[in-house]
Amino acid sequence: MRRTAALIVGGGPAGSAAAIALARGGAEPVLVERQAEIGDALCGGFLSWRTLAQLDALGLDQGQLGGHRIDRVAIFAGDRSSEATLPHPSMGLSRHRLDTLLLARAKAEGAAILHGIGARSAAGPGEVLLDNDDVMDADALFLATGKHELRGLKRDAVPEEDRWMGLRYRFAPNAAMTRLCAGAIELHLFDHGYAGLLLQEDGSANLCLALRKSRLSEAEGDPASLLERLVSDHPALAQRVEAGAPVAQDAIGLVPYGWRARETQPGLFRLGDQAAVIPSLAGEGLGIAIASGAAAAEAYLAGGPDAAPRFQRDFARRAKKPLALAGLFKSLAEKPASAIRLARLARLPGLVSLASRLTRIA
């Protein structure tokens, strides 16, 4: 059995942010990450102006990130489209680059990073069984496993009958996609789902779909067939997809949009999607991950393991309004008639800017 005061499970943005802040405070955290090499997670890609400020506070400035500048949002629904300026410049950045830089910063601050070791289960926050059969004994557990559950500490989310899931397609850099999408985060709204599209630091395009499981079932469970159906029904999306064949594809299921962890036990700090799951069209998933990691570390450094319940309640309150508003937009976006009205409303001066501000984590 190994012992550490602060154990972080998960090396994504939430876990890395916690590791950086804990290490700066002298806590000497240990972070375990199941992937031996840093991958390119499905979720994420958009960094709002507020998330960029959070990253700057952790020691990563915009020049170091080197992402694709985004200053506007474009919305497509049926034959309608609209475009609006974001409150401040934002960024498109691959999760591979973001996670690489954050983990390197955590290591430089003094955190111990163990790659290729995942957590299998937990008997409360103080005892975690790892995939290599080692047991980690910790005073505090920072759970940052994203949308993946840890046996023994699963979220209490109640699944919907027609559950939400995510699909991701990656397109190699090409001139046509750059001409169409440069400088924008695009939202393509369709029946029972939507797609977000942006360019990243190397010129590649990241297309993330959030949709009801029934949409994939209609395509007999084949993501390629689903994309073909969407392209045939949505000319603007077709124009972008036809600019280049996707070079990567990932999927994740059972996404509990709108869920928040309102309570926890002493010693267990839930971070990122283990703390709050905001609908992806808000572009605030990474903001929540980084904010929760930093806030949990601050709470632990001030009050130790017993600070976890108060931290969780406070963070749930912070996330309540952004999740509620993003949930409203999601409900409108997935219905064709209301999606068209949403695209029309987005043309009103200042409305998109206001919505963007209100869906940021406080």
C-alpha positions in Angstrom: 0.0 0.0 0.0 1.2 3.5 -0.9 0.3 6.6 1.0 -0.2 10.2 -0.1 -1.9 13.1 1.5 -3.6 14.2 -1.8 -4.4 11.7 -4.6 -5.7 12.9 -7.9 -7.3 10.4 -10.3 -7.4 11.7 -13.9 -4.8 13.8 -15.8 -7.2 15.9 -17.8 -7.6 19.7 -17.3 -9.5 19.3 -13.9 -6.9 17.0 -12.4 -3.9 18.9 -13.8 -5.3 22.3 -12.4 -5.8 20.7 -9.0 -2.2 19.3 -9.2 -0.7 22.6 -10.0 -2.5 24.5 -7.3 -1.9 21.8 -4.7 1.8 21.6 -5.5 2.2 25.4 -5.3 0.6 25.2 -1.9 3.1 22.6 -0.7 0.7 19.6 -0.6 2.9 17.3 -2.8 0.0 15.6 -4.7 0.2 12.4 -6.6 -1.7 12.2 -9.9 -2.5 8.9 -11.6 -3.5 9.0 -15.3 -4.6 5.8 -17.0 -3.2 6.6 -20.4 0.5 5.8 -20.8 0.7 8.6 -23.5 -1.3 11.8 -23.6 -4.2 11.3 -26.0 -6.6 13.7 -27.6 -9.9 13.5 -25.7 -13.2 13.9 -27.4 -14.5 16.6 -25.2 -13.1 20.2 -25.2 -11.4 22.2 -27.9 -12.9 25.6 -27.1 -11.3 27.9 -24.6 -13.3 31.0 -23.7 -11.7 34.2 -22.7 -12.4 33.4 -19.1 -10.8 30.0 -19.3 -7.8 31.6 -20.9 -7.5 33.8 -17.9 -7.7 30.8 -15.6 -4.9 29.1 -17.5 -2.8 32.2 -17.3 -3.2 32.1 -13.5 -1.9 28.5 -13.6 1.2 29.6 -15.6 0.1 29.0 -19.2 -0.3 32.2 -21.2 -1.9 32.5 -24.6 1.4 32.7 -26.5 2.5 29.4 -24.9 -0.8 27.7 -25.8 -0.6 28.8 -29.4 -4.2 28.0 -30.3 -6.4 29.2 -33.2 -7.9 32.6 -32.3 -11.8 32.6 -32.2 -13.7 35.9 -31.9 -17.2 35.1 -33.2 -19.9 32.4 -33.1 -21.9 31.2 -36.1 -25.2 29.4 -35.8 -26.8 27.3 -38.5 -30.4 25.9 -38.2 -32.3 24.7 -41.3 -31.9 27.3 -43.9 -31.2 30.0 -41.3 -27.9 31.3 -40.1 -26.6 34.1 -38.0 -23.2 35.3 -36.7 -22.2 37.4 -33.7 -19.1 38.6 -32.0 -17.9 37.0 -28.7 -17.4 39.2 -25.7 -13.6 38.7 -25.9 -11.2 36.7 -28.1 -11.2 33.0 -27.3 -9.2 30.0 -28.7 -9.5 26.6 -30.4 -6.9 24.2 -29.0 -6.7 20.4 -29.2 -7.0 18.5 -25.9 -3.7 16.8 -26.7 -1.8 20.1 -26.6 -3.8 21.4 -23.6 -3.4 18.3 -21.5 0.3 18.1 -22.4 1.0 21.6 -21.3 -1.0 21.3 -18.1 0.6 18.1 -17.0 4.1 19.5 -17.8 3.2 22.6 -15.6 2.0 20.3 -12.8 5.2 18.3 -12.9 7.3 21.5 -13.0 5.5 22.7 -9.9 6.4 19.5 -8.0 3.4 17.2 -8.5 4.2 13.5 -9.0 2.6 12.3 -12.3 2.2 8.5 -12.8 1.2 7.7 -16.4 -0.3 4.4 -17.5 -1.9 3.7 -14.1 -5.7 4.0 -13.8 -8.0 3.6 -10.8 -10.1 0.5 -10.7 -12.3 1.2 -7.7 -12.5 3.1 -4.5 -13.6 2.2 -1.0 -14.4 5.8 -0.1 -11.9 8.6 -0.6 -9.2 7.0 1.6 -8.5 3.8 -0.3 -8.2 3.5 -4.1 -7.4 0.3 -5.9 -5.3 0.9 -9.0 -5.2 -1.1 -12.2 -1.8 -2.6 -11.3 -3.4 -4.0 -8.0 -1.6 -1.4 -5.8 -3.7 0.3 -3.2 -3.3 4.1 -2.6 -4.2 5.3 0.8 -4.9 9.0 0.8 -6.3 11.7 3.1 -8.1 13.3 0.2 -9.2 12.1 -3.2 -9.6 14.5 -6.1 -11.8 12.7 -8.5 -11.2 14.0 -12.0 -12.2 11.1 -14.3 -14.3 13.2 -16.6 -17.4 11.4 -17.9 -16.0 8.0 -16.9 -17.2 6.6 -13.6 -15.0 5.1 -10.8 -16.5 2.0 -9.3 -17.6 2.7 -5.7 -17.9 6.5 -6.3 -20.3 6.7 -9.3 -22.3 9.8 -9.8 -26.0 9.8 -8.7 -27.2 11.1 -12.1 -30.6 9.7 -13.2 -30.4 8.7 -16.9 -32.9 10.0 -19.4 -34.9 7.6 -21.5 -33.3 8.9 -24.7 -29.8 9.6 -23.4 -27.3 12.1 -24.7 -24.0 10.9 -26.3 -21.1 12.4 -28.0 -19.3 11.8 -31.3 -16.1 13.4 -32.6 -14.6 13.7 -36.0 -11.2 15.3 -36.8 -10.4 16.7 -40.2 -6.8 17.2 -41.5 -5.8 20.8 -42.3 -7.1 22.0 -45.6 -7.6 25.3 -47.3 -11.3 24.9 -47.9 -12.1 24.3 -44.2 -9.9 27.2 -43.1 -11.7 29.5 -45.5 -15.1 28.5 -44.1 -14.3 28.3 -40.4 -11.4 30.6 -39.6 -12.0 32.7 -36.5 -15.3 31.2 -35.6 -16.9 28.6 -33.4 -19.8 27.1 -35.4 -23.0 25.5 -34.0 -25.0 23.4 -36.4 -28.4 22.6 -35.0 -30.4 19.5 -36.0 -33.2 17.4 -34.8 -32.3 15.8 -31.4 -28.8 17.2 -31.4 -26.2 19.7 -32.5 -22.6 19.9 -33.7 -19.8 22.2 -32.8 -17.0 22.9 -35.3 -13.8 24.9 -34.8 -10.2 25.0 -36.1 -7.3 24.1 -33.8 -3.6 25.1 -33.4 -2.4 23.0 -36.3 -5.1 24.0 -38.7 -7.1 20.8 -38.2 -10.8 21.0 -37.7 -12.6 19.4 -34.7 -16.3 18.5 -35.2 -18.0 17.4 -32.0 -21.6 16.1 -32.1 -23.9 15.9 -29.1 -27.1 14.0 -29.9 -29.8 11.8 -28.5 -28.9 8.1 -28.7 -32.0 7.6 -30.8 -30.4 9.5 -33.7 -27.5 6.9 -33.8 -30.0 4.1 -33.5 -31.8 5.4 -36.6 -28.5 5.0 -38.5 -28.3 1.4 -37.2 -25.5 2.4 -34.7 -23.1 3.4 -37.5 -21.5 6.9 -36.9 -20.5 7.1 -40.6 -24.1 6.6 -41.7 -25.3 9.1 -39.2 -22.9 11.7 -40.5 -24.0 11.0 -44.1 -27.7 11.6 -43.1 -26.9 14.8 -41.3 -24.9 16.0 -44.3 -27.7 15.2 -46.7 -30.1 17.3 -44.6 -27.9 20.3 -43.7 -26.2 22.1 -46.6 -23.9 24.2 -44.4 -22.6 21.2 -42.6 -22.3 19.3 -45.8 -20.1 22.1 -47.3 -17.7 21.7 -44.4 -17.6 18.0 -44.2 -17.0 17.7 -47.9 -14.0 19.9 -47.6 -12.0 16.9 -46.3 -12.5 13.4 -45.1 -12.4 12.9 -41.3 -9.1 11.4 -40.0 -10.2 10.4 -36.5 -13.4 9.3 -34.8 -14.3 8.9 -31.1 -17.5 8.3 -29.2 -18.7 8.5 -25.6 -22.1 7.6 -24.3 -24.5 8.4 -21.5 -23.7 12.1 -20.9 -25.8 13.4 -18.0 -26.1 17.1 -19.1 -27.3 19.4 -16.3 -26.1 17.1 -13.5 -24.3 18.7 -10.5 -22.7 17.1 -7.4 -24.5 18.9 -4.6 -23.0 16.8 -1.7 -20.0 14.8 -1.0 -18.2 13.2 1.9 -15.2 14.5 3.8 -12.0 13.8 1.8 -13.7 13.5 -1.6 -13.5 16.4 -4.0 -15.4 15.9 -7.3 -13.9 17.9 -10.2 -14.8 18.6 -13.8 -17.6 16.4 -15.2 -17.7 14.7 -11.8 -18.8 18.0 -10.3 -21.0 19.5 -13.0 -21.9 18.6 -16.6 -22.8 21.6 -18.7 -24.3 21.1 -22.2 -21.4 21.3 -24.7 -23.0 24.0 -26.9 -22.1 26.5 -24.1 -18.4 25.9 -24.6 -17.7 25.9 -20.9 -16.8 22.3 -20.1 -13.1 23.2 -19.9 -13.8 26.3 -17.9 -15.7 24.2 -15.3 -12.9 21.6 -15.2 -10.1 24.1 -14.6 -12.2 26.2 -12.2 -13.2 23.2 -10.1 -9.7 21.9 -9.9 -8.3 25.2 -8.7 -11.1 25.8 -6.3 -10.9 22.3 -4.8 -7.2 22.7 -4.2 -7.7 26.1 -2.6 -10.4 24.6 -0.3 -8.1 21.7 0.7 -5.1 23.9 1.4 -7.3 26.0 3.7 -9.3 23.3 5.5 -7.8 19.9 4.7 -10.0 16.9 3.7 -12.9 18.1 5.9 -13.3 21.1 3.5 -14.7 18.8 0.7 -18.5 19.0 1.5 -18.4 22.8 1.7 -16.4 23.0 -1.5 -18.9 20.8 -3.3 -21.9 22.8 -2.2 -20.2 26.1 -3.1 -19.2 24.9 -6.5 -22.7 23.5 -7.2 -24.1 26.9 -6.4 -21.6 28.5 -8.8 -22.5 26.1 -11.6 -26.3 26.3 -11.1 -27.1 29.3 -13.4 -24.7 28.5 -16.2 -26.0 24.9 -16.3 -29.7 26.0 -16.3 -29.2 28.6 -19.1 -27.2 26.2 -21.2 -29.8 23.5 -20.6 -32.5 25.9 -21.9 -30.5 26.6 -25.0 -29.9 22.8 -25.5 -33.7 22.2 -25.3 -34.3 24.8 -27.9 -31.5 23.7 -30.2 -32.5 20.1 -30.5 -36.0 20.9 -31.8 -36.1 22.1 -35.5 -38.7 24.8 -35.1 -37.3 26.4 -32.0 -33.8 26.0 -33.4 -34.7 28.2 -36.3 -36.1 30.8 -33.9 -32.9 30.6 -31.9 -30.9 31.3 -35.0 -33.1 34.3 -35.7 -32.8 35.6 -32.1 -29.0 35.3 -32.3 -29.0 38.2 -34.8 -30.2 40.6 -32.1 -27.3 42.9 -31.1 -25.6 41.9 -27.9 -27.8 38.8 -27.3 -25.1 36.2 -28.1 -22.5 38.2 -26.1 -24.9 38.3 -23.1 -25.7 34.5 -23.3 -21.9 33.8 -23.6 -21.2 35.7 -20.4 -24.1 34.1 -18.5 -23.0 30.6 -19.3 -19.5 31.1 -17.9 -18.7 29.6 -14.5 -18.5 32.3 -11.9 
